[in-house]
Amino acid sequence: MTTRRRCLTLGAAALAGGALAGCDERAEQDAAARLQRRLAPPGSVAGADRLRALVHAATLAPSSHNTQCWRFSLGADTIRIAADFSRRCPAVDPDDHHLFVSLGCATENLMQAALAHGLQAEPQVAADGGITVALAPTPPRRTAAYDAIAARQSTRAAFDGRPLAPALWQRLEDAAAAEGVTLQIVSDRAGLERVLDAVATGHRAQLSDAAFVDELVRWLRFDAAEAARSGDGLFAGCSGQPSLPPWLARRIVRRFLRADSEVARSTEQLRSSAGVVILASDAAGGPQRWVGVGRAFQRLALEATAAGLRLSLLNPPLEVARLRAPFASAFGLAPLRPDLIVRIGYGPRLPESLRRPLEAVIA
């Protein structure tokens, strides 16, 4: 059976004249992404530049489809974080759950950066999900979580299958602990197979939905030049895929976005993982609660990164509304809403995703 990976590989081989140029572009993209992840050394900036340094750290947070769906407003001693609804994804995220989780991730990064730069950050989250972060002087403290901001990535490669020690699982659970957020660790083989069954069902539902596929393709970036121009989206290289000229890739990609290939890929990913962490919260919660879920997830991600682990999200059964409650019941989480499925393990580092310039996200 021809898979999407195989298709893209064949397409790249057929374009031998552009292959070397693609390699050069990939190297340039990697260098640009590494440069974007250079955080300002604590103590090196003051005033407005210090606030911009905090925003820079916040923008290195994950977001659904790498949409970077946030806007920042700088005050004298506050930073406001608001949703950028022009970058929402109505097909995969019709209630904006992932959007507000992304704002929570950015908030947590900002708080870790503030502490490193000698500021105590106190976020207040409004019912509509808007966040106002009050900043006050405090002795600077550079934490492992701060250093992990630049290194964290969503790694969509297979892991090496090594288990995690119980103490390390506990360390991750402690890092993510938050009021109103429930964590469940699934590390036994039978449990992971149940997760895989749910993920497979989610893939089949999503990839039979034309609106979902259209939206996904709009956010795909097929070569480094396209990724650099946009500074956002899902760059093929970040998933270990070869680059293709966008004009060609957009003609053929829909033929190979098939559930069978995605299920095969998720099977490899899950069976090579040490386990998954499921985050859940009140099913009646809204933006305010989802920001809290995002903060908890980001603390988990930063702690995992500091411990030398990789992680990524496998959320298809949570993104299809009719599958969410059965998933919660299968893992003893009902009546909560399962928010995120995070796979964790030891694995390779992949190319970094790009970010838009600060001027594009600061109001």
C-alpha positions in Angstrom: 0.0 0.0 0.0 1.3 3.4 -0.9 1.5 5.7 2.1 1.7 9.5 2.3 5.3 9.2 3.4 6.1 6.9 0.4 4.3 9.3 -1.9 6.3 12.3 -0.8 9.5 10.4 -0.9 8.8 9.4 -4.5 7.8 12.9 -5.4 11.0 14.3 -4.0 13.1 11.7 -5.9 11.3 12.7 -9.1 12.3 16.3 -8.6 16.1 15.6 -8.5 16.9 19.0 -9.8 15.3 20.6 -6.8 16.5 18.2 -4.2 19.8 19.8 -3.4 18.1 23.2 -3.3 15.6 21.7 -0.9 18.5 20.5 1.4 20.0 24.0 1.4 16.6 25.5 2.2 16.1 23.0 5.0 19.5 24.0 6.5 18.6 27.6 6.3 15.2 27.0 7.9 16.8 25.0 10.8 19.3 27.8 11.4 16.5 30.4 11.4 14.5 28.4 13.8 17.4 27.9 16.2 18.1 31.7 16.1 14.4 32.3 17.0 14.8 30.1 20.1 17.7 32.2 21.5 16.1 33.7 24.6 17.5 36.9 26.0 19.9 36.2 28.8 18.4 37.1 32.2 19.6 40.5 33.3 20.5 41.6 29.7 17.3 43.6 29.0 15.2 46.2 30.9 12.1 48.2 30.5 10.1 47.6 27.3 12.8 45.3 26.0 12.3 43.1 29.0 8.6 42.8 28.3 9.3 42.0 24.7 11.7 39.2 25.9 8.8 37.7 27.9 6.5 37.8 24.9 9.3 36.2 22.8 9.4 33.3 25.3 5.6 33.1 25.3 5.5 32.7 21.5 7.7 29.6 21.7 4.7 27.8 23.2 2.8 25.2 21.1 -0.4 26.0 19.4 -2.9 23.9 17.4 -1.6 23.6 13.8 1.1 26.1 14.8 -1.4 28.9 14.2 0.1 31.1 16.9 -3.4 32.3 17.7 -2.4 35.0 20.3 -2.1 38.8 20.6 -0.1 40.6 23.3 -0.6 44.1 24.6 2.2 45.6 26.7 1.5 48.0 29.6 3.9 49.6 32.1 3.7 46.5 34.5 1.3 44.2 32.7 1.0 42.1 29.7 -2.4 41.2 28.3 -2.8 38.0 26.2 -5.8 37.7 24.0 -7.1 35.3 21.4 -6.5 36.1 17.7 -9.7 34.7 16.3 -8.5 35.4 12.7 -6.3 32.3 13.2 -8.9 30.0 14.6 -9.5 26.5 13.1 -13.3 26.0 13.0 -13.1 22.5 11.5 -10.7 20.8 14.0 -11.6 23.2 16.9 -15.1 24.4 16.5 -15.5 25.5 20.1 -12.0 27.1 20.3 -10.9 24.7 23.0 -7.5 24.2 21.5 -7.1 28.0 20.9 -7.6 28.8 24.6 -5.3 25.8 25.6 -2.7 27.4 23.4 -3.1 30.7 25.2 -2.5 28.9 28.5 0.7 27.4 27.1 1.9 30.9 26.2 1.0 32.2 29.6 3.0 29.5 31.3 6.1 30.2 29.2 5.7 33.9 30.0 5.5 33.3 33.7 8.7 31.1 33.6 10.5 33.8 31.6 9.3 36.6 33.9 10.8 34.8 37.0 14.2 34.4 35.2 14.2 38.1 34.4 13.4 39.2 37.9 9.6 39.6 37.7 6.8 37.9 39.6 4.0 37.2 37.1 0.4 36.9 38.4 -2.1 36.0 35.7 -5.8 36.8 36.0 -8.0 34.9 33.5 -11.4 36.4 32.6 -14.4 34.3 31.9 -13.9 35.0 28.1 -10.4 33.6 28.3 -8.6 36.9 28.2 -5.5 37.0 30.4 -4.0 39.9 32.2 -0.5 39.2 33.7 0.5 41.6 36.5 4.3 41.9 36.9 6.2 42.9 40.0 9.9 42.9 40.9 11.3 39.8 42.5 14.8 38.3 42.9 15.6 36.6 39.5 15.5 32.8 39.5 16.4 30.8 36.4 14.7 27.5 36.5 15.1 24.3 34.5 11.6 25.0 33.0 12.9 28.3 31.7 15.8 26.7 30.0 13.4 24.1 28.5 11.3 26.7 26.7 13.7 26.9 23.8 14.3 23.2 23.6 10.7 22.0 23.8 9.1 20.7 20.6 6.3 18.5 19.5 8.2 15.5 18.1 6.1 13.5 15.7 8.7 10.7 15.2 8.7 7.2 16.7 10.3 6.9 20.1 12.6 4.1 21.2 10.2 2.2 23.4 12.1 2.6 26.7 9.9 2.8 29.8 9.9 5.6 32.3 10.9 5.0 35.9 7.9 5.4 38.3 9.7 8.4 39.9 9.9 10.1 36.6 6.2 9.6 35.9 5.5 11.1 39.4 7.8 14.1 38.6 5.8 14.8 35.4 2.5 14.4 37.3 3.6 16.8 40.0 4.7 19.4 37.5 1.3 19.4 35.8 -0.8 19.4 38.9 -3.4 22.1 38.9 -6.8 22.8 40.4 -9.6 21.6 38.2 -7.3 19.5 35.9 -7.2 15.7 36.2 -4.3 13.7 34.9 -4.3 10.0 34.1 -1.1 8.1 33.1 -1.5 5.2 30.7 1.7 3.1 30.4 0.5 -0.5 30.2 0.4 -2.1 26.8 -3.3 -3.0 27.0 -4.2 0.6 27.9 -2.1 2.0 25.1 -3.9 -0.3 22.7 -7.2 1.1 23.9 -5.8 4.6 23.3 -4.7 3.5 19.8 -8.2 2.1 18.9 -9.7 5.5 19.9 -7.1 7.4 17.9 -7.7 5.2 14.8 -11.4 5.9 15.1 -10.7 9.6 15.3 -8.5 9.6 12.3 -11.1 7.8 10.2 -13.8 10.3 11.2 -11.6 13.4 10.6 -10.2 12.3 7.2 -13.6 11.5 5.9 -14.6 15.1 6.7 -13.8 17.4 3.7 -13.8 20.6 5.8 -11.2 19.0 8.2 -9.0 18.0 5.3 -9.3 21.4 3.6 -8.3 23.2 6.8 -5.4 20.9 7.5 -4.0 21.4 3.9 -4.3 25.2 4.4 -1.9 25.0 7.4 0.6 22.6 5.8 3.9 24.1 4.7 5.5 21.8 2.2 9.0 23.3 1.9 11.3 25.5 3.9 10.8 28.6 1.8 7.0 28.4 2.3 7.5 27.9 6.0 9.8 30.9 6.2 7.4 33.1 4.4 4.5 32.4 6.7 6.4 31.8 9.9 3.6 29.5 11.0 1.8 26.3 10.1 2.9 22.6 9.9 6.2 22.4 8.1 6.8 18.9 6.5 10.3 18.8 7.8 9.2 19.0 11.4 7.4 15.7 11.0 10.4 14.1 9.3 8.9 14.4 5.8 10.9 15.4 2.8 10.2 18.9 1.3 8.3 19.3 -2.0 7.5 22.3 -4.1 4.2 23.6 -2.8 2.7 23.7 -6.3 3.2 20.0 -6.6 2.4 19.0 -3.1 -0.9 20.8 -3.0 -2.0 18.9 -6.2 -1.2 15.5 -4.8 -1.5 15.7 -1.0 -5.3 15.1 -0.8 -4.9 11.8 -2.6 -2.6 10.5 0.1 -4.2 12.0 3.2 -5.9 8.7 4.0 -7.0 7.2 7.3 -5.0 4.0 6.8 -1.7 5.7 6.5 -2.4 8.0 9.5 -3.5 5.1 11.6 -0.3 3.2 10.6 1.8 6.2 11.6 -0.1 6.6 14.9 0.4 2.9 15.6 4.1 3.3 15.3 4.1 6.4 17.4 2.0 5.0 20.3 3.6 1.5 20.4 7.1 3.1 20.6 6.1 5.5 23.4 6.7 5.0 27.1 3.1 6.0 27.7 0.5 8.7 27.4 -0.8 11.3 29.8 -4.5 12.3 29.5 -5.5 15.7 30.8 -9.2 16.2 31.6 -11.3 19.0 33.1 -14.9 19.9 33.9 -17.1 19.2 30.8 -19.0 22.4 31.5 -15.8 24.4 31.5 -15.1 27.1 29.0 -12.2 29.4 28.0 -11.2 30.2 31.5 -10.8 26.5 32.4 -9.1 25.7 29.1 -6.4 28.3 29.7 -5.7 26.4 33.0 -5.5 23.1 31.1 -2.9 24.8 28.7 -0.8 26.0 31.6 -0.8 22.5 33.2 0.1 20.9 29.8 2.9 23.3 29.3 4.4 22.6 32.7 4.3 18.9 31.8 6.0 19.6 28.5 8.7 21.7 30.0 9.4 19.2 32.8 9.5 16.4 30.2 11.9 18.4 28.1 14.2 19.1 31.1 14.3 15.4 31.7 15.4 14.6 28.2 12.1 13.3 27.0 10.1 14.0 23.8 6.4 14.4 23.5 3.6 15.1 21.1 -0.2 15.2 21.0 -2.5 12.6 19.5 -5.9 14.2 19.9 -8.2 12.9 17.1 -10.7 11.1 19.4 -11.1 14.3 21.4 -11.5 16.6 18.4 -14.6 14.6 17.1 -17.3 15.7 19.5 -19.3 12.4 19.4 -16.1 10.4 20.3 -15.2 12.4 23.3 -17.6 11.0 25.9 -16.9 7.3 24.9 -13.2 8.0 25.3 -13.8 9.5 28.8 -15.8 6.5 29.8 -13.3 4.1 28.5 -10.6 5.6 30.8 -12.8 6.2 33.8 -12.8 10.0 33.3 -16.6 10.5 32.9 -18.2 13.0 33.3 -15.1 15.1 32.7 -14.1 16.3 29.3 -10.8 14.8 28.1 -8.8 17.7 26.9 -5.5 16.4 25.6 -3.7 13.1 24.9 0.0 13.5 25.3 2.4 10.7 24.2 5.8 10.7 26.0 9.1 8.8 25.6 12.7 8.9 24.6 13.3 9.8 20.9 15.0 11.9 18.3 15.0 15.7 17.9 13.4 16.9 14.7 13.7 20.2 12.9 12.1 23.1 14.7 8.9 24.9 13.7 9.2 28.6 12.9 7.5 31.6 14.6 6.1 34.9 13.3 8.0 38.0 14.2 7.1 39.8 17.5 5.7 42.7 15.4 3.0 40.4 14.1 1.7 39.4 17.6 2.2 42.6 19.7 -0.7 45.0 19.4 
